[in-house]
Amino acid sequence: MMQDACLKPSTLQEIKQHTAKDDSLQELIKVIKAGWPKTKEELSHLVLPYFGIRDELSGDNDVVVREERLVSGIHVMYSSLGSLGTRLHASLVIMHNYIR
């Protein structure tokens, strides 16, 4: 599982921090550890989207794993988009200056 992943310790720590901030992933970890209910009607709306893939999910090392892939929440997506947006903006500024 996670011990096989090729992640830098700092990246794994950052993912753990984002997972700790994400209510749906925290609820998902609780459900995984306690066991899934028989029907999706018994689930919180936060983890309902994961019901269809419940057999592929595991909670390992304070993160959620789907088979061999990390499951990230909204905080990680926004963090990734933020750094990508910064790089794209810098590229656009360089191109704009070049056109002048």
N, CA and C atoms as an extended XYZ file, in Angstrom:
300
Properties=species:S:1:pos:R:3:atomname:S:1:resname:S:1:resid:I:1 pbc="F F F"
N         0.824       -1.187        0.000 N   MET     1
C         0.000        0.000        0.000 CA  MET     1
C         0.870        1.254        0.000 C   MET     1
N         0.735        2.088        1.026 N   MET     2
C         1.455        3.357        1.031 CA  MET     2
C         2.963        3.191        1.098 C   MET     2
N         3.458        2.104        1.703 N   GLN     3
C         4.894        1.938        1.786 CA  GLN     3
C         5.507        1.706        0.405 C   GLN     3
N         4.690        1.294       -0.567 N   ASP     4
C         5.169        1.073       -1.919 CA  ASP     4
C         5.133        2.338       -2.766 C   ASP     4
N         4.455        3.348       -2.303 N   ALA     5
C         4.312        4.567       -3.092 CA  ALA     5
C         5.623        5.327       -3.147 C   ALA     5
N         5.836        5.991       -4.260 N   CYS     6
C         7.059        6.771       -4.454 CA  CYS     6
C         6.760        8.240       -4.186 C   CYS     6
N         6.569        8.582       -2.946 N   LEU     7
C         6.288        9.953       -2.551 CA  LEU     7
C         7.388       10.456       -1.649 C   LEU     7
N         7.732       11.719       -1.847 N   LYS     8
C         8.667       12.332       -0.907 CA  LYS     8
C         7.957       12.467        0.437 C   LYS     8
N         8.696       12.331        1.536 N   PRO     9
C         8.051       12.485        2.853 CA  PRO     9
C         7.328       13.822        3.005 C   PRO     9
N         7.874       14.881        2.424 N   SER    10
C         7.223       16.197        2.547 CA  SER    10
C         5.901       16.218        1.787 C   SER    10
N         5.824       15.531        0.649 N   THR    11
C         4.585       15.472       -0.120 CA  THR    11
C         3.531       14.668        0.632 C   THR    11
N         3.931       13.543        1.185 N   LEU    12
C         3.001       12.734        1.963 CA  LEU    12
C         2.494       13.507        3.170 C   LEU    12
N         3.371       14.236        3.831 N   GLN    13
C         2.967       15.040        4.980 CA  GLN    13
C         1.972       16.122        4.562 C   GLN    13
N         2.201       16.747        3.411 N   GLU    14
C         1.287       17.776        2.914 CA  GLU    14
C        -0.086       17.165        2.597 C   GLU    14
N        -0.093       15.996        1.999 N   ILE    15
C        -1.355       15.315        1.688 CA  ILE    15
C        -2.087       14.953        2.976 C   ILE    15
N        -1.356       14.495        3.987 N   LYS    16
C        -1.978       14.194        5.282 CA  LYS    16
C        -2.603       15.442        5.892 C   LYS    16
N        -1.915       16.573        5.785 N   GLN    17
C        -2.448       17.825        6.332 CA  GLN    17
C        -3.723       18.233        5.611 C   GLN    17
N        -3.728       18.131        4.282 N   HIS    18
C        -4.923       18.466        3.514 CA  HIS    18
C        -6.060       17.486        3.816 C   HIS    18
N        -5.733       16.212        3.987 N   THR    19
C        -6.747       15.217        4.319 CA  THR    19
C        -7.372       15.525        5.678 C   THR    19
N        -6.562       15.961        6.616 N   ALA    20
C        -7.062       16.298        7.951 CA  ALA    20
C        -8.028       17.481        7.909 C   ALA    20
N        -7.892       18.358        6.912 N   LYS    21
C        -8.763       19.529        6.778 CA  LYS    21
C       -10.055       19.217        6.024 C   LYS    21
N       -10.082       18.106        5.331 N   ASP    22
C       -11.205       17.782        4.458 CA  ASP    22
C       -12.243       16.952        5.211 C   ASP    22
N       -13.408       17.529        5.439 N   ASP    23
C       -14.467       16.854        6.205 CA  ASP    23
C       -14.916       15.554        5.548 C   ASP    23
N       -15.033       15.548        4.235 N   SER    24
C       -15.518       14.337        3.569 CA  SER    24
C       -14.496       13.208        3.672 C   SER    24
N       -13.198       13.524        3.565 N   LEU    25
C       -12.186       12.477        3.693 CA  LEU    25
C       -12.086       11.981        5.131 C   LEU    25
N       -12.274       12.856        6.092 N   GLN    26
C       -12.272       12.422        7.487 CA  GLN    26
C       -13.449       11.494        7.763 C   GLN    26
N       -14.602       11.842        7.230 N   GLU    27
C       -15.789       10.983        7.377 CA  GLU    27
C       -15.571        9.664        6.642 C   GLU    27
N       -14.943        9.725        5.479 N   LEU    28
C       -14.671        8.517        4.706 CA  LEU    28
C       -13.728        7.576        5.451 C   LEU    28
N       -12.710        8.122        6.082 N   ILE    29
C       -11.779        7.298        6.868 CA  ILE    29
C       -12.527        6.609        8.009 C   ILE    29
N       -13.432        7.337        8.668 N   LYS    30
C       -14.223        6.742        9.749 CA  LYS    30
C       -15.077        5.586        9.246 C   LYS    30
N       -15.721        5.779        8.089 N   VAL    31
C       -16.581        4.732        7.531 CA  VAL    31
C       -15.754        3.516        7.122 C   VAL    31
N       -14.600        3.761        6.524 N   ILE    32
C       -13.735        2.649        6.110 CA  ILE    32
C       -13.309        1.832        7.327 C   ILE    32
N       -12.921        2.508        8.393 N   LYS    33
C       -12.465        1.803        9.601 CA  LYS    33
C       -13.605        1.080       10.308 C   LYS    33
N       -14.793        1.696       10.338 N   ALA    34
C       -15.936        1.101       11.037 CA  ALA    34
C       -16.628        0.034       10.194 C   ALA    34
N       -16.487        0.124        8.893 N   GLY    35
C       -17.176       -0.796        7.994 CA  GLY    35
C       -18.315       -0.094        7.282 C   GLY    35
N       -18.495       -0.424        6.023 N   TRP    36
C       -19.536        0.199        5.221 CA  TRP    36
C       -20.900       -0.368        5.582 C   TRP    36
N       -21.933        0.476        5.591 N   PRO    37
C       -23.290       -0.029        5.817 CA  PRO    37
C       -23.780       -0.814        4.602 C   PRO    37
N       -24.849       -1.526        4.773 N   LYS    38
C       -25.403       -2.338        3.685 CA  LYS    38
C       -25.975       -1.489        2.547 C   LYS    38
N       -26.597       -0.358        2.909 N   THR    39
C       -27.209        0.494        1.889 CA  THR    39
C       -26.635        1.904        1.971 C   THR    39
N       -26.673        2.602        0.837 N   LYS    40
C       -26.133        3.955        0.807 CA  LYS    40
C       -27.019        4.955        1.545 C   LYS    40
N       -28.265        4.592        1.787 N   GLU    41
C       -29.162        5.481        2.521 CA  GLU    41
C       -28.696        5.710        3.960 C   GLU    41
N       -27.866        4.814        4.465 N   GLU    42
C       -27.361        4.931        5.836 CA  GLU    42
C       -26.116        5.823        5.930 C   GLU    42
N       -25.647        6.318        4.803 N   LEU    43
C       -24.410        7.105        4.774 CA  LEU    43
C       -24.659        8.598        4.875 C   LEU    43
N       -23.665        9.296        5.346 N   SER    44
C       -23.658       10.750        5.320 CA  SER    44
C       -23.521       11.212        3.868 C   SER    44
N       -24.068       12.367        3.569 N   HIS    45
C       -23.945       12.907        2.215 CA  HIS    45
C       -22.488       13.146        1.819 C   HIS    45
N       -21.604       13.271        2.795 N   LEU    46
C       -20.186       13.530        2.515 CA  LEU    46
C       -19.488       12.341        1.858 C   LEU    46
N       -19.909       11.141        2.191 N   VAL    47
C       -19.240        9.953        1.658 CA  VAL    47
C       -20.087        9.192        0.640 C   VAL    47
N       -21.264        9.685        0.367 N   LEU    48
C       -22.152        9.042       -0.596 CA  LEU    48
C       -21.500        8.829       -1.967 C   LEU    48
N       -20.735        9.783       -2.485 N   PRO    49
C       -20.112        9.575       -3.799 CA  PRO    49
C       -19.130        8.399       -3.843 C   PRO    49
N       -18.647        7.953       -2.708 N   TYR    50
C       -17.662        6.874       -2.651 CA  TYR    50
C       -18.291        5.486       -2.518 C   TYR    50
N       -19.603        5.431       -2.351 N   PHE    51
C       -20.265        4.149       -2.104 CA  PHE    51
C       -20.038        3.148       -3.242 C   PHE    51
N       -20.057        3.617       -4.460 N   GLY    52
C       -19.895        2.738       -5.609 CA  GLY    52
C       -18.510        2.121       -5.743 C   GLY    52
N       -17.520        2.733       -5.101 N   ILE    53
C       -16.146        2.211       -5.180 CA  ILE    53
C       -15.639        1.768       -3.811 C   ILE    53
N       -16.548        1.533       -2.897 N   ARG    54
C       -16.176        1.234       -1.509 CA  ARG    54
C       -15.240        0.039       -1.380 C   ARG    54
N       -15.374       -0.943       -2.263 N   ASP    55
C       -14.519       -2.130       -2.177 CA  ASP    55
C       -13.083       -1.847       -2.618 C   ASP    55
N       -12.870       -0.729       -3.289 N   GLU    56
C       -11.536       -0.358       -3.767 CA  GLU    56
C       -10.802        0.575       -2.803 C   GLU    56
N       -11.484        1.043       -1.767 N   LEU    57
C       -10.922        2.047       -0.863 CA  LEU    57
C       -10.368        1.429        0.406 C   LEU    57
N        -9.294        2.044        0.897 N   SER    58
C        -8.766        1.682        2.207 CA  SER    58
C        -8.201        2.937        2.852 C   SER    58
N        -8.219        2.951        4.165 N   GLY    59
C        -7.623        4.041        4.918 CA  GLY    59
C        -6.268        3.572        5.420 C   GLY    59
N        -5.227        4.222        4.983 N   ASP    60
C        -3.885        3.777        5.315 CA  ASP    60
C        -3.021        4.983        5.622 C   ASP    60
N        -2.404        5.005        6.799 N   ASN    61
C        -1.442        6.063        7.128 CA  ASN    61
C        -2.078        7.451        7.105 C   ASN    61
N        -3.317        7.566        7.587 N   ASP    62
C        -4.061        8.833        7.669 CA  ASP    62
C        -4.413        9.435        6.318 C   ASP    62
N        -4.424        8.621        5.270 N   VAL    63
C        -4.879        9.056        3.952 CA  VAL    63
C        -5.795        7.970        3.404 C   VAL    63
N        -6.542        8.305        2.355 N   VAL    64
C        -7.424        7.337        1.715 CA  VAL    64
C        -6.757        6.886        0.423 C   VAL    64
N        -6.776        5.578        0.209 N   VAL    65
C        -6.148        4.997       -0.964 CA  VAL    65
C        -7.197        4.223       -1.748 C   VAL    65
N        -7.208        4.444       -3.055 N   ARG    66
C        -8.061        3.650       -3.956 CA  ARG    66
C        -7.127        2.765       -4.765 C   ARG    66
N        -7.180        1.493       -4.469 N   GLU    67
C        -6.236        0.525       -5.012 CA  GLU    67
C        -4.820        1.006       -4.693 C   GLU    67
N        -4.076        1.538       -5.636 N   GLU    68
C        -2.710        2.014       -5.348 CA  GLU    68
C        -2.587        3.526       -5.477 C   GLU    68
N        -3.720        4.227       -5.604 N   ARG    69
C        -3.700        5.670       -5.817 CA  ARG    69
C        -4.255        6.404       -4.602 C   ARG    69
N        -3.670        7.544       -4.311 N   LEU    70
C        -4.173        8.379       -3.229 CA  LEU    70
C        -5.467        9.052       -3.655 C   LEU    70
N        -6.385        9.165       -2.728 N   VAL    71
C        -7.627        9.896       -2.961 CA  VAL    71
C        -7.442       11.265       -2.336 C   VAL    71
N        -7.554       12.305       -3.155 N   SER    72
C        -7.363       13.656       -2.627 CA  SER    72
C        -8.695       14.367       -2.526 C   SER    72
N        -8.750       15.292       -1.622 N   GLY    73
C        -9.964       16.067       -1.412 CA  GLY    73
C        -9.871       17.429       -2.063 C   GLY    73
N       -10.821       18.249       -1.779 N   ILE    74
C       -10.928       19.572       -2.387 CA  ILE    74
C        -9.749       20.469       -2.018 C   ILE    74
N        -9.210       20.319       -0.799 N   HIS    75
C        -8.081       21.154       -0.387 CA  HIS    75
C        -6.851       20.882       -1.246 C   HIS    75
N        -6.596       19.635       -1.551 N   VAL    76
C        -5.444       19.290       -2.379 CA  VAL    76
C        -5.653       19.797       -3.793 C   VAL    76
N        -6.877       19.669       -4.312 N   MET    77
C        -7.137       20.151       -5.670 CA  MET    77
C        -6.933       21.650       -5.763 C   MET    77
N        -7.456       22.408       -4.795 N   TYR    78
C        -7.276       23.853       -4.830 CA  TYR    78
C        -5.814       24.238       -4.648 C   TYR    78
N        -5.104       23.520       -3.815 N   SER    79
C        -3.680       23.788       -3.621 CA  SER    79
C        -2.917       23.560       -4.919 C   SER    79
N        -3.219       22.461       -5.602 N   SER    80
C        -2.559       22.157       -6.870 CA  SER    80
C        -2.913       23.192       -7.924 C   SER    80
N        -4.179       23.578       -7.984 N   LEU    81
C        -4.584       24.577       -8.955 CA  LEU    81
C        -3.935       25.919       -8.665 C   LEU    81
N        -3.753       26.238       -7.391 N   GLY    82
C        -3.117       27.501       -7.036 CA  GLY    82
C        -1.696       27.581       -7.551 C   GLY    82
N        -0.910       26.540       -7.355 N   SER    83
C         0.462       26.565       -7.828 CA  SER    83
C         0.514       26.517       -9.353 C   SER    83
N        -0.410       25.786       -9.972 N   LEU    84
C        -0.478       25.746      -11.420 CA  LEU    84
C        -0.863       27.119      -11.965 C   LEU    84
N        -1.823       27.757      -11.326 N   GLY    85
C        -2.241       29.090      -11.745 CA  GLY    85
C        -1.109       30.095      -11.665 C   GLY    85
N        -0.289       29.998      -10.633 N   THR    86
C         0.858       30.895      -10.489 CA  THR    86
C         1.838       30.690      -11.638 C   THR    86
N         2.111       29.435      -11.971 N   ARG    87
C         3.037       29.146      -13.070 CA  ARG    87
C         2.469       29.614      -14.407 C   ARG    87
N         1.162       29.395      -14.616 N   LEU    88
C         0.545       29.838      -15.866 CA  LEU    88
C         0.575       31.352      -15.984 C   LEU    88
N         0.300       32.039      -14.895 N   HIS    89
C         0.326       33.495      -14.914 CA  HIS    89
C         1.730       33.992      -15.262 C   HIS    89
N         2.749       33.402      -14.659 N   ALA    90
C         4.128       33.811      -14.949 CA  ALA    90
C         4.452       33.580      -16.424 C   ALA    90
N         3.982       32.467      -16.984 N   SER    91
C         4.221       32.178      -18.401 CA  SER    91
C         3.524       33.196      -19.295 C   SER    91
N         2.302       33.572      -18.939 N   LEU    92
C         1.577       34.567      -19.722 CA  LEU    92
C         2.254       35.929      -19.679 C   LEU    92
N         2.772       36.308      -18.529 N   VAL    93
C         3.479       37.584      -18.402 CA  VAL    93
C         4.719       37.580      -19.285 C   VAL    93
N         5.451       36.492      -19.282 N   ILE    94
C         6.655       36.385      -20.117 CA  ILE    94
C         6.280       36.473      -21.591 C   ILE    94
N         5.225       35.762      -22.006 N   MET    95
C         4.791       35.814      -23.402 CA  MET    95
C         4.324       37.212      -23.786 C   MET    95
N         3.584       37.847      -22.886 N   HIS    96
C         3.102       39.212      -23.145 CA  HIS    96
C         4.270       40.165      -23.329 C   HIS    96
N         5.269       40.066      -22.479 N   ASN    97
C         6.453       40.929      -22.588 CA  ASN    97
C         7.236       40.642      -23.864 C   ASN    97
N         7.262       39.390      -24.283 N   TYR    98
C         7.972       39.012      -25.497 CA  TYR    98
C         7.288       39.594      -26.733 C   TYR    98
N         5.958       39.604      -26.723 N   ILE    99
C         5.193       40.137      -27.863 CA  ILE    99
C         5.418       41.626      -28.018 C   ILE    99
N         5.591       42.330      -26.925 N   ARG   100
C         5.809       43.780      -27.004 CA  ARG   100
C         7.054       44.011      -27.757 C   ARG   100
